Amino acid sequence: MADPRLKAAFAAGKFIVAPGIFDMISARVADGMGFDCLYGTGFGTVASHLGVADAGIATYTDMVSRMGQMARGTKTPVIADADTGYGGLLNVRHTVMGYEAAGLAGIQLEDQEMPKKCGHTPGRRVIPAEEMALKIKVAAEARKDPNFLIVARTDARTTLGLEEAIRRGHIYDEAGADIIFIESPESEAEMVEIGKSFRKPLLANMVEGGRTPILSVERLTQIGYAMSIYPAVGFLAVAAALERVYAHLKQHGDSTAIGESYGFKRMTELMGFPEVWAFDEKWAMRDGAP
C-alpha cells in the first residue's frame, strides 16, 4: 500500500519540500532530516547507477529497482521519476504497477517523446497532449491504492511556449493527475501565471543552474505552488565535495587536511552497523551450532 501521509499533507494544505535522492547514502541522510517527502531524481539516479546522461538510456528495470530500494530503505514517502513510462500505454500500466508495488508513494510521468532528455537541457520534444492524457488515464486506472499519487509533467514550455504548457496541464488534470508539473518556466512572471491557472497542487522544479529561477518556499506558496523538488542539490554538493577531497589527496598524498567530513563513526551508524554488531554479540559462538 502507498504511504497515505503525503496525500494527507496535500489535503491539509501543507507545502511540501522534497530533496532529491539518488542512491542509498543520499536517501538515508535525507530520511533523517524530517522532510515530508523525498524525490527520486532520474538525472541523479541514472548518473550514480550508470554514469551516463539522463537521456532515455536507463530502462524500467534499472529505475524500478533503484527507486524501490530507496523507498524500502527509508521511512519518508518517496515520489520517483519514471520518465515517459518507458513506452506505450501497456508500458505505462506496467510501470505504475511496478512502482507502487516497490513501495513508492507516487510516480512522475512526462509527455516527452522517447528517448527523453533531462528537463533543463535543450532538444526536448513532446508527444501530442491527447496521447499523454491517455497515459495519465491508464496510470490512474492501474494504481491499486488512491494514496499512490500521479505527477503529470509537461515539457512543452521550452519548444511550444507557456500557453501550450498550461493548456496541457489542464488536460492532464482532467485525465486524472494528482499533481501538475509544468517543467522549466523561464521567469518568475511565468511561474506566477502558472500558479494562477490551476486548482490542483502544483510542483516547482528548483534546479540550481537550470532554466527556472530559484524561489523561496514563502514565494512559491504565495504564487500558488504546493510542492518544490530539489533534484540536483544533493548530487551537485556530493560532486563538489568529492572533487575537493580527491584533489587534495592527489596533490598532498594524504587526507589529513581536507576539513570537516561526515565522519566514519556517523557513517557506520547511518548504514546500520550498530544493529549488525548487536546481532553478532547476541549470536556469538552460535553460528553453525545445531
C-alpha positions as CSV (number, residue, x, y, z in Angstrom):
1,M,0.0,0.0,0.0
2,A,1.2,3.5,-0.8
3,D,2.1,5.7,2.2
4,P,-1.0,7.9,2.9
5,R,0.9,10.7,4.7
6,L,1.8,12.6,1.6
7,K,-1.7,12.8,0.2
8,A,-2.9,13.8,3.6
9,A,-0.3,16.6,3.8
10,F,-1.5,18.0,0.5
11,A,-5.1,17.8,1.6
12,A,-4.2,19.7,4.8
13,G,-2.6,22.5,2.7
14,K,0.9,21.8,3.8
15,F,3.7,23.0,1.5
16,I,5.9,20.0,0.6
17,V,9.7,20.4,0.2
18,A,11.3,17.3,-1.3
19,P,15.1,17.0,-1.7
20,G,16.5,14.8,-4.5
21,I,17.8,11.4,-3.6
22,F,19.9,9.3,-6.0
23,D,21.5,6.5,-4.0
24,M,21.1,4.9,-0.6
25,I,23.6,7.2,1.1
26,S,21.6,10.3,0.0
27,A,18.4,8.5,0.8
28,R,19.4,7.6,4.3
29,V,20.8,11.1,5.1
30,A,17.6,12.8,3.7
31,D,15.4,10.4,5.5
32,G,16.8,11.5,8.9
33,M,16.1,15.2,8.2
34,G,12.4,15.4,8.8
35,F,11.1,16.0,5.3
36,D,7.6,15.1,4.4
37,C,8.7,13.7,1.0
38,L,11.8,12.6,-0.8
39,Y,12.2,12.9,-4.6
40,G,13.8,10.1,-6.5
41,T,15.6,12.0,-9.2
42,G,16.0,10.4,-12.6
43,F,19.1,12.5,-13.5
44,G,20.9,11.7,-10.3
45,T,19.9,8.0,-10.2
46,V,20.9,7.4,-13.8
47,A,24.2,9.3,-13.2
48,S,25.0,7.3,-10.0
49,H,23.9,3.9,-11.3
50,L,25.0,4.0,-14.9
51,G,27.3,7.0,-15.1
52,V,25.6,8.4,-18.3
53,A,23.3,11.2,-19.3
54,D,19.6,11.2,-18.3
55,A,18.7,10.8,-22.0
56,G,16.4,7.8,-22.1
57,I,19.2,5.2,-21.7
58,A,18.0,3.8,-18.4
59,T,15.3,1.2,-18.6
60,Y,12.2,0.5,-16.5
61,T,14.1,-2.4,-14.8
62,D,17.0,-0.1,-13.9
63,M,14.8,2.5,-12.4
64,V,12.2,0.4,-10.6
65,S,15.0,-1.5,-8.9
66,R,16.9,1.6,-7.8
67,M,13.8,3.7,-6.8
68,G,12.3,0.7,-5.0
69,Q,15.4,0.2,-3.0
70,M,15.4,3.8,-1.9
71,A,11.7,3.6,-0.9
72,R,12.2,0.4,1.1
73,G,15.3,1.8,2.8
74,T,13.6,4.9,4.1
75,K,10.6,5.8,6.3
76,T,9.7,9.0,4.4
77,P,7.3,8.9,1.4
78,V,9.2,8.9,-1.9
79,I,7.9,10.2,-5.3
80,A,10.0,8.9,-8.1
81,D,10.7,9.9,-11.7
82,A,9.5,7.4,-14.3
83,D,10.3,9.4,-17.4
84,T,7.7,8.6,-20.2
85,G,6.5,5.4,-18.5
86,Y,9.1,3.6,-20.7
87,G,6.9,3.1,-23.7
88,G,3.2,3.0,-24.8
89,L,0.1,2.5,-22.7
90,L,0.8,-1.0,-21.7
91,N,4.3,0.0,-20.6
92,V,2.8,2.8,-18.5
93,R,0.4,0.4,-16.8
94,H,3.3,-2.0,-16.0
95,T,5.4,0.9,-14.7
96,V,2.8,2.3,-12.4
97,M,2.0,-1.2,-11.0
98,G,5.7,-1.8,-10.5
99,Y,6.5,1.5,-8.8
100,E,3.5,1.1,-6.5
101,A,4.5,-2.5,-5.6
102,A,8.0,-1.3,-5.0
103,G,6.8,0.9,-2.1
104,L,6.8,4.3,-3.7
105,A,4.3,6.9,-2.7
106,G,4.0,8.4,-6.2
107,I,5.2,8.4,-9.7
108,Q,6.2,11.2,-12.1
109,L,5.3,10.8,-15.8
110,E,6.2,13.2,-18.6
111,D,5.0,14.0,-22.1
112,Q,8.3,13.9,-23.9
113,E,9.0,11.8,-27.0
114,M,11.2,8.8,-26.5
115,P,14.1,8.8,-25.9
116,K,13.5,11.5,-23.3
117,K,16.0,14.2,-22.1
118,C,16.6,16.0,-18.8
119,G,14.0,18.8,-18.5
120,H,16.6,21.6,-18.2
121,T,18.6,20.6,-21.3
122,P,17.9,21.5,-24.9
123,G,16.4,19.4,-27.7
124,R,13.3,18.1,-25.9
125,R,10.2,17.2,-28.0
126,V,6.7,16.3,-26.7
127,I,4.1,13.9,-27.9
128,P,0.5,15.1,-28.6
129,A,-1.3,16.1,-25.5
130,E,-4.1,13.6,-26.2
131,E,-1.6,10.7,-26.2
132,M,-0.3,11.9,-22.8
133,A,-3.8,12.2,-21.4
134,L,-4.3,8.5,-22.3
135,K,-1.2,7.7,-20.4
136,I,-2.5,9.5,-17.3
137,K,-5.8,7.8,-17.6
138,V,-4.1,4.4,-17.8
139,A,-1.9,5.3,-14.8
140,A,-4.9,6.3,-12.7
141,E,-6.7,3.0,-13.5
142,A,-3.6,0.9,-12.9
143,R,-2.9,2.0,-9.4
144,K,-4.4,-0.1,-6.7
145,D,-4.3,2.5,-3.9
146,P,-5.7,6.0,-4.3
147,N,-2.9,7.2,-1.9
148,F,-0.4,6.5,-4.7
149,L,0.0,9.9,-6.4
150,I,0.4,10.6,-10.1
151,V,2.5,13.6,-11.1
152,A,1.9,14.7,-14.7
153,R,4.8,16.7,-16.2
154,T,4.7,18.6,-19.4
155,D,7.9,19.7,-21.2
156,A,6.0,21.8,-23.7
157,R,7.1,25.2,-22.4
158,T,10.6,25.1,-24.0
159,T,9.5,24.3,-27.5
160,L,5.8,25.2,-27.7
161,G,5.5,28.1,-25.3
162,L,3.9,28.8,-21.9
163,E,0.3,28.9,-23.2
164,E,0.5,25.4,-24.6
165,A,2.2,24.1,-21.5
166,I,-0.7,25.4,-19.3
167,R,-3.2,24.0,-21.8
168,R,-1.6,20.6,-21.4
169,G,-1.6,20.9,-17.7
170,H,-5.3,21.3,-17.7
171,I,-5.8,18.3,-20.0
172,Y,-3.6,16.1,-17.7
173,D,-5.5,17.4,-14.7
174,E,-8.8,16.3,-16.2
175,A,-7.2,13.0,-17.2
176,G,-6.7,12.1,-13.5
177,A,-3.3,13.5,-12.4
178,D,-3.0,14.4,-8.7
179,I,-0.1,16.9,-9.1
180,I,0.6,19.1,-12.1
181,F,4.2,19.8,-13.1
182,I,4.9,22.5,-15.7
183,E,8.6,22.0,-16.4
184,S,11.1,24.8,-16.9
185,P,9.2,28.1,-16.8
186,E,11.8,30.7,-17.6
187,S,10.9,33.6,-15.3
188,E,9.1,34.4,-12.0
189,A,6.4,36.0,-14.1
190,E,5.8,32.8,-15.9
191,M,5.6,30.9,-12.6
192,V,3.0,33.4,-11.3
193,E,0.9,32.8,-14.5
194,I,1.1,29.1,-13.9
195,G,0.1,29.5,-10.3
196,K,-3.0,31.4,-11.2
197,S,-4.0,28.7,-13.7
198,F,-4.6,25.6,-11.6
199,R,-6.5,24.4,-8.5
200,K,-4.7,21.1,-8.3
201,P,-1.4,21.0,-6.4
202,L,1.4,22.5,-8.5
203,L,5.0,21.3,-8.4
204,A,8.0,23.6,-8.9
205,N,11.3,22.1,-10.0
206,M,14.2,24.0,-8.4
207,V,17.3,23.1,-10.3
208,E,20.5,25.0,-9.4
209,G,21.8,26.5,-12.6
210,G,18.7,25.4,-14.5
211,R,16.2,27.3,-16.6
212,T,13.8,28.2,-13.8
213,P,14.5,30.8,-11.1
214,I,15.0,29.5,-7.6
215,L,12.3,30.9,-5.4
216,S,11.8,30.6,-1.6
217,V,9.1,28.4,-0.2
218,E,7.3,31.6,1.0
219,R,7.2,33.0,-2.5
220,L,6.2,29.7,-4.1
221,T,3.4,29.4,-1.6
222,Q,2.3,33.0,-2.3
223,I,2.1,32.5,-6.1
224,G,0.1,29.2,-5.9
225,Y,2.5,26.3,-5.7
226,A,2.1,23.4,-3.3
227,M,5.4,21.5,-3.7
228,S,9.0,22.1,-4.6
229,I,11.6,19.5,-5.5
230,Y,15.3,20.0,-5.5
231,P,16.6,17.1,-7.6
232,A,20.1,18.3,-8.2
233,V,21.0,19.8,-4.8
234,G,22.4,16.6,-3.4
235,F,24.4,15.2,-6.2
236,L,25.9,18.7,-7.0
237,A,27.1,19.0,-3.4
238,V,28.5,15.5,-3.4
239,A,30.4,16.0,-6.7
240,A,31.9,19.3,-5.4
241,A,33.0,17.6,-2.2
242,L,34.5,14.7,-4.0
243,E,36.4,16.9,-6.4
244,R,37.8,18.9,-3.4
245,V,38.9,15.9,-1.3
246,Y,40.3,13.9,-4.3
247,A,42.2,16.9,-5.5
248,H,43.8,17.3,-2.0
249,L,44.6,13.6,-1.9
250,K,46.3,13.8,-5.3
251,Q,48.3,16.9,-4.5
252,H,49.3,16.1,-1.0
253,G,49.2,12.3,-0.8
254,D,47.1,12.3,2.4
255,S,43.6,13.0,3.8
256,T,44.6,14.9,6.9
257,A,43.8,18.4,5.9
258,I,40.5,18.1,3.9
259,G,38.5,19.8,6.6
260,E,35.4,18.5,8.4
261,S,33.8,15.4,6.9
262,Y,30.8,13.4,7.7
263,G,32.8,11.1,10.0
264,F,33.4,7.4,9.8
265,K,31.5,6.7,13.0
266,R,28.4,8.6,11.8
267,M,28.6,6.7,8.5
268,T,28.6,3.3,10.3
269,E,25.6,4.4,12.3
270,L,23.8,5.6,9.2
271,M,24.3,2.3,7.4
272,G,23.1,0.2,10.4
273,F,26.4,-1.2,11.8
274,P,25.3,-1.0,15.4
275,E,22.4,-3.4,14.6
276,V,24.9,-5.8,13.0
277,W,27.2,-5.6,16.0
278,A,24.3,-6.2,18.4
279,F,23.2,-9.2,16.3
280,D,26.8,-10.6,16.3
281,E,27.0,-10.2,20.0
282,K,23.7,-12.0,20.6
283,W,24.6,-14.9,18.4
284,A,28.3,-15.1,19.1
285,M,29.6,-18.7,19.2
286,R,26.3,-20.0,17.9
287,D,27.0,-19.8,14.2
288,G,26.9,-23.3,12.8
289,A,25.6,-24.8,16.1
290,P,22.9,-27.5,15.7
